[in-house]
Amino acid sequence: MAGLLAGKSALVTGGASGIGRATALAMAREGARIAIADQTEAGAAETVAMVNAAGGQAIAIGADVSREDQIQAMVARTVSAFGRLDCAFNNAGIAPRNVGPAGQRTHEMSRESFDAMLAVNLTGVFLCMKHEIVQMLAQGGGAIVNTASIAGLVGLPTATNYVAAKHGVVGITKTAAMEYAQDNIRVNCVNPGYIKTPMTDPTMAERYDQLMTKVPMNRLGVPEEIAEAVVWMCSDRASFMTGASHIIDGGYYAA
C-alpha cells in the first residue's frame, strides 16, 4: 500500500531534533522526499542520515528562518532537488529562555527579548509561508502546516513574547488559508501542548509536577504524536481541512 505522502516532496524546518525530526521521519516512512532544514546544515544532516538509513530520501539545508534571503534559498534548493514543493512544515522555533531570563513577567521583559522571539517564531513562519506559497502557486497547489502551540490559544504567565508569537501564527494561518483556498493551497497549524523535546526539557526539570496538574492525561506528549497529525494534514486525506488549529495537548485546552 502506498504511503500517505507517496510521490510528494516536503520541507521541514527545525528538523534537527524534537517535533521536526519526528515529522521528517514520519514523512519519509509515508513516501515523501524531504528537505530537512535547521539553523546549521550539520544539525539537519543527522536527521537526514536517519531518514536515509530507513530507506528514505532527504537532503540537509542550513537556514536561519529570521533571514529572508536564507529562506528563499532554502525553498529554491528544495525545488532544485525534488522538482516541486508539495508539503511544508514550518516548525522552527525557540523558547522564552533562549532569548532572555526565564520566568519574567511582562513588565520585566526587554524589548530585545520580545523582538528576538517574534523574529523566529512569527516572522520566520511568515517568511517561510511567503516563499513556499510563491512556489505552490506556480505549480498549482500544496499544503502548509505551521507549528503554533496551546500558547497560541490561551495565555501563559511569564511567556508574553512566546504567547504573542504563537497567537500570531494562528492568525496568519487562518488568513493565508482564506486567501489561497481557491488556489488549491491548504494552510493549517498544529497546536501542541507540553511535549518532551530538547526545548522543553529545562522547563520540565523545574516544574514538571506543577504543569502536569493542568494536563488531564497527566503526561507529556512525545514528538511522534505530533508528527502523525502533521503527516495527515499534509496528505490528500485532509483535502477539506484548511485554516484549522489542530490541538494535541492531552486535554489541556479542554480542561
C-alpha positions as CSV (number, residue, x, y, z in Angstrom):
1,M,0.0,0.0,0.0
2,A,1.4,3.4,-0.9
3,G,2.1,5.8,1.9
4,L,0.1,8.9,2.7
5,L,2.7,11.1,1.1
6,A,3.9,8.9,-1.7
7,G,5.3,10.9,-4.6
8,K,5.3,14.1,-2.7
9,S,8.2,16.4,-1.8
10,A,8.3,18.1,1.6
11,L,10.2,20.7,3.5
12,V,10.6,20.6,7.3
13,T,12.2,23.5,9.3
14,G,13.6,22.9,12.7
15,G,14.3,19.3,11.6
16,A,17.4,18.6,13.7
17,S,15.5,17.4,16.7
18,G,12.2,17.1,18.5
19,I,9.0,17.5,16.6
20,G,10.8,18.4,13.4
21,R,12.9,15.3,13.4
22,A,10.0,13.0,14.3
23,T,7.9,14.6,11.5
24,A,10.7,14.2,8.9
25,L,11.0,10.5,9.8
26,A,7.2,10.0,9.6
27,M,7.0,11.8,6.2
28,A,9.8,9.6,4.9
29,R,8.0,6.5,6.1
30,E,4.9,7.7,4.2
31,G,6.8,8.1,1.0
32,A,7.9,11.7,0.8
33,R,11.2,13.0,-0.3
34,I,12.3,15.6,2.3
35,A,14.4,18.7,2.6
36,I,15.3,19.0,6.3
37,A,16.4,22.4,7.4
38,D,17.8,23.7,10.6
39,Q,20.0,26.6,11.8
40,T,23.1,24.6,10.7
41,E,23.3,22.1,8.0
42,A,25.3,19.8,10.3
43,G,22.3,19.5,12.7
44,A,19.9,18.8,9.8
45,A,22.4,16.2,8.4
46,E,21.9,14.0,11.5
47,T,18.2,13.7,10.7
48,V,18.9,13.1,7.0
49,A,21.2,10.2,7.9
50,M,18.3,8.7,10.0
51,V,15.9,9.1,7.0
52,N,18.3,7.6,4.6
53,A,19.2,4.7,6.9
54,A,15.5,3.9,7.0
55,G,15.3,3.8,3.2
56,G,14.1,7.3,2.6
57,Q,15.4,10.2,0.5
58,A,16.4,13.5,2.1
59,I,18.7,16.5,1.9
60,A,20.1,18.8,4.6
61,I,19.8,22.6,4.4
62,G,21.2,25.1,6.8
63,A,18.9,28.2,7.1
64,D,18.2,30.9,9.7
65,V,14.4,31.4,9.4
66,S,14.8,35.0,10.6
67,R,16.7,35.8,7.3
68,E,14.6,36.1,4.2
69,D,17.5,35.5,1.9
70,Q,18.2,32.2,3.5
71,I,14.6,31.2,3.4
72,Q,14.3,32.0,-0.3
73,A,17.5,29.9,-0.9
74,M,16.1,27.1,1.2
75,V,12.9,26.8,-0.9
76,A,14.9,27.1,-4.1
77,R,17.2,24.3,-3.0
78,T,14.3,22.1,-2.2
79,V,12.7,22.7,-5.6
80,S,16.0,22.2,-7.3
81,A,16.4,18.8,-5.6
82,F,12.9,17.5,-6.0
83,G,11.3,19.5,-8.7
84,R,8.4,20.9,-6.6
85,L,7.2,21.6,-3.1
86,D,4.1,19.7,-2.1
87,C,4.2,19.9,1.7
88,A,5.8,22.4,4.0
89,F,6.1,22.1,7.8
90,N,7.1,25.4,9.3
91,N,8.3,24.2,12.7
92,A,11.5,26.0,13.6
93,G,11.1,27.8,16.9
94,I,12.7,28.9,20.1
95,A,11.6,29.0,23.8
96,P,11.5,32.1,26.0
97,R,14.6,31.1,27.9
98,N,16.5,31.2,24.5
99,V,16.1,34.9,24.3
100,G,16.2,36.1,27.9
101,P,15.9,35.1,31.6
102,A,13.2,32.6,32.4
103,G,10.2,33.5,34.5
104,Q,9.9,37.1,33.5
105,R,6.5,38.9,33.7
106,T,5.5,41.4,31.0
107,H,6.9,44.5,32.7
108,E,10.3,42.7,33.3
109,M,10.8,41.5,29.7
110,S,13.1,43.5,27.5
111,R,12.2,44.8,24.1
112,E,15.2,42.8,22.7
113,S,13.8,39.6,24.2
114,F,10.4,40.3,22.7
115,D,11.7,41.2,19.3
116,A,14.1,38.2,19.1
117,M,11.3,35.8,19.9
118,L,9.0,37.2,17.2
119,A,11.8,37.2,14.6
120,V,12.0,33.4,14.7
121,N,8.6,32.2,15.9
122,L,6.4,34.6,14.0
123,T,8.3,36.5,11.3
124,G,10.1,33.3,10.4
125,V,6.8,31.5,9.8
126,F,5.5,34.4,7.8
127,L,8.7,34.4,5.6
128,C,8.6,30.7,5.1
129,M,5.0,30.8,4.1
130,K,5.6,33.7,1.7
131,H,8.2,31.8,-0.3
132,E,6.5,28.5,-0.1
133,I,3.3,29.9,-1.4
134,V,5.1,31.5,-4.4
135,Q,6.3,28.1,-5.4
136,M,2.9,26.4,-4.7
137,L,1.1,29.0,-6.8
138,A,3.5,28.3,-9.7
139,Q,2.9,24.5,-9.5
140,G,-0.8,24.5,-8.8
141,G,-1.2,23.8,-5.1
142,G,0.3,22.4,-2.0
143,A,-0.2,22.0,1.8
144,I,1.4,24.0,4.6
145,V,1.4,23.2,8.3
146,N,2.7,25.7,10.8
147,T,3.7,24.9,14.4
148,A,1.7,27.0,16.8
149,S,1.1,25.9,20.4
150,I,-1.6,25.8,23.0
151,A,0.1,29.2,23.8
152,G,-1.5,30.4,20.6
153,L,-4.9,29.9,22.1
154,V,-4.5,30.7,25.8
155,G,-2.3,32.9,28.0
156,L,0.7,31.5,29.8
157,P,2.2,33.7,32.6
158,T,5.9,34.7,32.2
159,A,5.8,33.9,28.4
160,T,4.4,37.1,26.9
161,N,6.8,37.0,23.9
162,Y,6.1,33.3,23.2
163,V,2.3,33.7,23.6
164,A,2.3,36.8,21.3
165,A,4.3,34.9,18.6
166,K,2.1,31.8,18.7
167,H,-1.2,33.7,18.7
168,G,0.3,35.4,15.6
169,V,1.0,32.1,14.0
170,V,-2.7,31.0,14.5
171,G,-3.8,34.3,12.9
172,I,-1.6,34.2,9.9
173,T,-2.5,30.6,9.3
174,K,-6.2,31.4,9.2
175,T,-5.7,34.4,6.9
176,A,-3.5,32.6,4.4
177,A,-6.0,29.7,4.4
178,M,-8.7,32.1,3.3
179,E,-6.5,33.9,0.8
180,Y,-5.4,30.8,-1.1
181,A,-8.4,28.4,-0.7
182,Q,-9.2,28.9,-4.4
183,D,-5.6,28.2,-5.4
184,N,-5.5,24.6,-4.1
185,I,-3.2,25.6,-1.2
186,R,-4.3,24.5,2.2
187,V,-2.8,26.1,5.3
188,N,-3.3,24.7,8.8
189,C,-1.4,24.8,12.1
190,V,-0.8,22.2,14.8
191,N,-1.1,23.4,18.4
192,P,1.0,21.1,20.7
193,G,0.7,21.1,24.4
194,Y,3.6,20.0,26.6
195,I,5.8,17.7,24.5
196,K,9.0,16.0,25.5
197,T,11.7,17.7,23.4
198,P,15.1,19.2,24.0
199,M,13.4,22.6,24.0
200,T,11.1,21.8,26.9
201,D,13.5,19.6,28.9
202,P,14.7,22.5,31.1
203,T,11.2,23.7,32.0
204,M,10.1,20.1,32.8
205,A,13.1,19.6,35.0
206,E,12.0,22.6,37.0
207,R,8.2,22.4,37.0
208,Y,7.0,19.0,35.7
209,D,4.7,18.2,38.6
210,Q,3.1,21.6,38.6
211,L,2.5,21.6,34.9
212,M,1.1,18.1,34.8
213,T,-1.8,19.1,37.2
214,K,-3.1,21.1,34.2
215,V,-3.0,18.1,31.7
216,P,-5.9,15.6,32.2
217,M,-3.8,12.8,30.6
218,N,-1.1,13.5,33.3
219,R,1.8,13.0,31.0
220,L,4.0,14.7,28.4
221,G,3.3,14.1,24.7
222,V,6.0,12.7,22.5
223,P,7.1,14.2,19.2
224,E,5.8,11.3,17.2
225,E,2.3,12.1,18.4
226,I,2.5,15.5,16.7
227,A,4.3,14.1,13.7
228,E,1.4,11.7,12.9
229,A,-1.1,14.7,12.8
230,V,1.2,16.8,10.6
231,V,1.6,14.0,8.1
232,W,-2.2,13.6,7.9
233,M,-2.7,17.3,7.5
234,C,-0.2,17.4,4.6
235,S,-1.8,14.4,2.9
236,D,-4.7,14.3,0.4
237,R,-6.8,12.7,3.1
238,A,-7.1,16.2,4.7
239,S,-8.3,17.7,1.5
240,F,-11.2,19.7,3.0
241,M,-9.2,20.9,6.0
242,T,-7.8,24.4,5.9
243,G,-7.5,27.3,8.4
244,A,-7.6,24.9,11.3
245,S,-5.8,24.9,14.6
246,H,-5.3,21.2,15.4
247,I,-4.9,20.8,19.2
248,I,-2.8,17.9,20.5
249,D,-2.3,18.5,24.2
250,G,-3.5,15.7,26.4
251,G,-6.7,17.6,27.2
252,Y,-5.0,20.8,28.5
253,Y,-7.2,23.2,26.4
254,A,-10.4,21.3,27.2
255,A,-9.8,21.4,31.0
